[in-house]
Amino acid sequence: MAITCKPLLALSLVLASAAGAQTATDYDSVGLDARGAEIRGIVECRADLALSFPVSGVVEDTLVVEGQTVEAGEVLMRLDQEIESIEVERRRTLWQSRADLDAAEARVAVGEQQLSAGQTVYDAARGISLEDLQNRKLSYDLAVSELARLETQKQIEELDFHTAEESLRRRTLAAVAPGIVSRIIRRTGESAQAMDPVLQLCDTGALFFVANLSIRRASELQAGQSVILRASGRDENLNGEVSFVSPVVDPGSGLRRVKVHLTDPPDWLSPGTGAVLTTPQG
């Protein structure tokens, strides 16, 4: 029985070896036809941004809907901000109040006049005592010091006001770039934790054609090279420039990732549109 198993085992090893040779990956052509005249891919936005608040709170207003196009700086969401708004007004009132400062300035002016008059009388005929003159000088110096302290206090109050303004601003989420709202993660009334994504924005400040190519086709492209593309279902040509050819081959597919910056995309072109790269230009 053992003699019979040996030839069968040898035959199994030969067949397995042959099957492995037949399924060996051809990294020049896997995934895409390396000899094809067209390179197919998809249009993507510059980045898929996960936007978040730097502070925690409850979402009070959601001002956009999924799929909406927004401009850079446009307000997207707000957290509850009643307490922060009150704090801004409190800090503004303290900073803009000049009652103490005006009184201190008046005391300095009066002290300066009294010191000057006393010095004149003392120098002319010793009409006042030296002690009285020294007391006037001391009162004037104290008034000047108090004025300086209050001026510093006003500077601190101004900084406190701007700090309160920044705390309020952080509870408002604005678009950092023009784009399309691709997903709303936190809805009005829901709690949002600091730095947790609440909304995803597809940055359309720049559009890219992205494709995964065989080694042979990827080697025909290089960064900075001008190319012509065509959107699926459209006869209009699109101009592009190769911005990235991955130096790394994906071990699973044997493909290299290529990105082409669309230099002047038309308004109708949106992320997710299929496209074809035709005639590369040297």
C-alpha positions as CSV (number, residue, x, y, z in Angstrom):
1,M,0.0,0.0,0.0
2,A,2.8,2.4,0.8
3,I,4.4,1.7,-2.6
4,T,1.2,2.7,-4.4
5,C,1.0,6.1,-2.5
6,K,4.4,7.3,-3.5
7,P,3.7,7.6,-7.2
8,L,0.4,9.3,-6.4
9,L,2.1,11.8,-4.1
10,A,4.7,12.6,-6.8
11,L,1.9,13.1,-9.3
12,S,0.1,15.5,-7.0
13,L,3.2,17.6,-6.5
14,V,3.8,17.8,-10.2
15,L,0.2,18.9,-10.8
16,A,0.3,21.5,-8.0
17,S,3.6,22.9,-9.4
18,A,2.0,23.2,-12.9
19,A,-1.1,24.9,-11.5
20,G,1.1,27.4,-9.6
21,A,3.0,28.2,-12.8
22,Q,-0.2,28.8,-14.7
23,T,-1.6,31.2,-12.0
24,A,1.6,33.2,-11.5
25,T,0.8,36.9,-11.7
26,D,1.8,38.8,-14.8
27,Y,2.5,42.2,-13.2
28,D,2.8,43.9,-16.6
29,S,-0.8,43.3,-17.5
30,V,-2.8,42.3,-14.4
31,G,-5.9,44.3,-13.7
32,L,-5.8,46.4,-16.9
33,D,-4.9,45.7,-20.5
34,A,-1.4,47.2,-20.9
35,R,-1.9,47.4,-24.6
36,G,-5.2,49.3,-24.6
37,A,-5.4,52.8,-26.1
38,E,-7.3,54.2,-23.2
39,I,-6.8,54.4,-19.4
40,R,-10.0,54.4,-17.4
41,G,-10.4,55.9,-14.0
42,I,-12.5,58.2,-11.9
43,V,-12.6,61.9,-10.9
44,E,-11.9,62.5,-7.3
45,C,-11.9,65.7,-5.1
46,R,-8.6,67.0,-3.7
47,A,-9.4,65.6,-0.3
48,D,-12.3,64.1,1.7
49,L,-12.1,66.3,4.8
50,A,-13.5,65.2,8.2
51,L,-14.5,68.4,9.9
52,S,-14.8,68.7,13.6
53,F,-15.3,71.3,16.4
54,P,-12.3,71.9,18.7
55,V,-14.7,72.0,21.7
56,S,-17.5,69.8,22.9
57,G,-21.2,70.8,22.9
58,V,-24.6,70.1,21.5
59,V,-25.3,70.8,17.8
60,E,-27.7,73.8,17.7
61,D,-27.9,74.5,14.0
62,T,-27.1,72.4,10.9
63,L,-27.1,74.9,8.0
64,V,-26.4,72.5,5.1
65,V,-27.7,69.3,3.7
66,E,-25.8,66.4,2.2
67,G,-24.9,67.0,-1.5
68,Q,-24.9,70.8,-1.0
69,T,-22.2,72.8,-2.7
70,V,-20.5,75.3,-0.3
71,E,-17.9,78.0,-0.6
72,A,-14.8,78.4,1.6
73,G,-15.7,80.2,4.8
74,E,-19.4,79.3,4.6
75,V,-20.9,78.4,8.0
76,L,-21.9,74.7,8.1
77,M,-22.8,74.1,11.8
78,R,-23.1,75.8,15.2
79,L,-22.9,74.4,18.7
80,D,-25.0,75.8,21.5
81,Q,-23.3,79.1,22.4
82,E,-25.5,81.1,24.7
83,I,-23.1,81.1,27.6
84,E,-20.2,82.0,25.3
85,S,-22.2,84.9,23.8
86,I,-22.9,86.3,27.3
87,E,-19.3,86.0,28.2
88,V,-18.3,88.0,25.1
89,E,-20.6,90.8,26.0
90,R,-19.5,90.8,29.7
91,R,-15.8,91.0,28.6
92,R,-16.7,93.7,26.1
93,T,-18.4,95.9,28.7
94,L,-15.4,95.6,31.1
95,W,-13.0,96.5,28.4
96,Q,-14.9,99.4,27.0
97,S,-15.7,100.9,30.4
98,R,-13.4,103.9,31.1
99,A,-14.8,105.2,34.4
100,D,-11.7,104.2,36.5
101,L,-9.3,105.2,33.8
102,D,-10.8,108.6,33.3
103,A,-10.8,109.2,37.1
104,A,-7.2,108.2,37.3
105,E,-6.2,110.5,34.4
106,A,-8.0,113.4,36.2
107,R,-6.1,112.6,39.4
108,V,-2.8,112.7,37.5
109,A,-3.7,116.0,35.9
110,V,-4.7,117.6,39.3
111,G,-1.7,116.2,41.0
112,E,0.6,117.6,38.3
113,Q,-1.0,121.0,38.7
114,Q,-0.7,121.0,42.5
115,L,2.9,119.8,42.3
116,S,3.8,122.5,39.8
117,A,2.1,125.2,41.8
118,G,3.7,124.1,45.0
119,Q,7.2,123.9,43.4
120,T,6.7,127.5,42.2
121,V,5.7,128.8,45.6
122,Y,8.5,126.9,47.3
123,D,11.1,128.1,44.9
124,A,9.9,131.8,45.1
125,A,9.7,132.4,48.8
126,R,9.4,129.1,50.6
127,G,5.7,129.7,50.8
128,I,5.1,126.1,51.7
129,S,7.1,123.7,53.6
130,L,9.4,121.1,52.1
131,E,7.3,118.4,53.6
132,D,4.2,119.8,51.9
133,L,6.0,119.8,48.6
134,Q,7.2,116.3,49.1
135,N,3.7,115.1,49.9
136,R,2.4,116.7,46.7
137,K,5.2,114.9,44.8
138,L,4.3,111.6,46.4
139,S,0.5,112.1,45.6
140,Y,1.4,112.8,42.0
141,D,3.7,109.7,41.7
142,L,1.0,107.5,43.3
143,A,-1.6,108.9,40.8
144,V,0.8,108.2,37.9
145,S,1.4,104.6,39.1
146,E,-2.3,104.0,39.5
147,L,-2.9,105.3,36.0
148,A,-0.3,102.9,34.6
149,R,-1.9,100.0,36.5
150,L,-5.3,100.8,35.1
151,E,-3.9,101.1,31.6
152,T,-2.3,97.6,32.0
153,Q,-5.6,96.3,33.3
154,K,-7.4,97.7,30.2
155,Q,-4.9,95.8,28.0
156,I,-5.6,92.6,29.9
157,E,-9.4,93.2,29.6
158,E,-9.0,93.6,25.8
159,L,-7.1,90.3,25.6
160,D,-9.8,88.7,27.8
161,F,-12.4,90.0,25.4
162,H,-10.6,88.6,22.3
163,T,-10.2,85.3,24.1
164,A,-13.9,85.2,24.8
165,E,-14.5,86.0,21.1
166,E,-12.3,83.1,20.0
167,S,-14.1,80.7,22.4
168,L,-17.4,81.7,20.7
169,R,-15.9,81.4,17.2
170,R,-14.8,77.9,18.0
171,R,-18.4,76.8,18.4
172,T,-19.1,77.7,14.7
173,L,-17.9,75.3,12.0
174,A,-17.1,76.8,8.6
175,A,-16.0,75.3,5.4
176,V,-12.2,75.4,5.1
177,A,-12.4,75.0,1.3
178,P,-15.0,75.1,-1.5
179,G,-16.6,71.7,-1.8
180,I,-19.6,69.4,-1.5
181,V,-21.0,68.2,1.8
182,S,-20.7,64.4,1.4
183,R,-22.0,63.3,4.8
184,I,-23.5,64.8,7.9
185,I,-22.4,62.7,10.9
186,R,-23.9,64.7,13.8
187,R,-27.4,66.1,13.5
188,T,-29.1,69.0,15.3
189,G,-29.7,68.2,18.9
190,E,-26.9,65.6,19.0
191,S,-23.8,65.8,21.2
192,A,-20.5,66.5,19.5
193,Q,-17.2,65.7,21.3
194,A,-14.1,67.8,20.7
195,M,-12.2,66.8,17.6
196,D,-14.7,64.1,16.7
197,P,-15.8,64.4,13.0
198,V,-19.3,65.9,12.6
199,L,-19.3,66.4,8.9
200,Q,-17.4,65.3,5.8
201,L,-16.6,67.8,3.0
202,C,-15.3,66.8,-0.4
203,D,-12.8,69.5,-1.2
204,T,-13.4,70.6,-4.8
205,G,-10.8,73.3,-4.8
206,A,-9.0,70.9,-7.2
207,L,-10.1,67.8,-9.1
208,F,-8.0,64.8,-10.0
209,F,-8.3,61.9,-12.3
210,V,-7.3,58.7,-10.5
211,A,-6.5,55.3,-12.0
212,N,-4.7,52.1,-11.1
213,L,-2.4,51.0,-13.9
214,S,-0.3,48.1,-14.8
215,I,3.4,48.6,-14.4
216,R,3.9,49.0,-18.2
217,R,1.2,51.6,-18.6
218,A,2.3,53.5,-15.5
219,S,5.9,53.7,-16.8
220,E,4.6,55.6,-19.8
221,L,3.6,58.5,-17.5
222,Q,5.7,60.8,-15.4
223,A,4.9,63.8,-13.1
224,G,4.5,67.1,-14.9
225,Q,3.4,65.4,-18.2
226,S,0.5,67.0,-20.0
227,V,-2.4,64.7,-20.9
228,I,-5.8,64.8,-22.4
229,L,-8.9,63.2,-20.8
230,R,-12.5,62.7,-21.6
231,A,-15.4,62.3,-19.2
232,S,-17.6,59.3,-19.7
233,G,-20.6,60.1,-21.9
234,R,-19.0,63.5,-23.0
235,D,-17.1,64.4,-26.2
236,E,-15.5,67.4,-24.5
237,N,-11.7,67.1,-23.9
238,L,-10.3,67.8,-20.5
239,N,-6.7,69.1,-20.0
240,G,-4.6,67.6,-17.2
241,E,-1.2,67.2,-15.8
242,V,0.2,64.1,-14.2
243,S,0.8,65.0,-10.5
244,F,1.7,61.7,-9.0
245,V,2.8,58.2,-10.2
246,S,3.1,55.9,-7.2
247,P,6.6,54.3,-7.0
248,V,5.0,51.4,-5.1
249,V,3.3,48.5,-6.8
250,D,0.3,47.1,-4.9
251,P,1.3,43.5,-4.0
252,G,-2.2,42.2,-4.3
253,S,-3.1,43.6,-7.7
254,G,0.2,44.5,-9.2
255,L,-1.0,48.0,-10.1
256,R,0.4,51.4,-9.5
257,R,-1.8,54.4,-8.6
258,V,-1.6,57.5,-10.9
259,K,-3.2,60.9,-10.3
260,V,-3.7,63.6,-12.9
261,H,-4.6,67.2,-11.9
262,L,-7.4,68.6,-14.0
263,T,-6.0,72.0,-14.8
264,D,-9.3,73.7,-15.8
265,P,-12.3,71.5,-15.0
266,P,-15.7,72.6,-16.3
267,D,-18.5,73.4,-13.9
268,W,-20.4,70.3,-14.8
269,L,-17.6,67.9,-13.8
270,S,-18.1,66.5,-10.3
271,P,-16.3,63.9,-8.1
272,G,-17.3,60.4,-8.9
273,T,-17.5,61.0,-12.7
274,G,-15.8,58.3,-14.8
275,A,-13.2,59.5,-17.2
276,V,-10.7,58.2,-19.8
277,L,-7.2,59.2,-20.3
278,T,-6.3,59.2,-24.0
279,T,-3.3,60.3,-26.0
280,P,-0.5,61.3,-23.4
281,Q,1.5,64.2,-24.7
282,G,5.2,64.2,-24.1
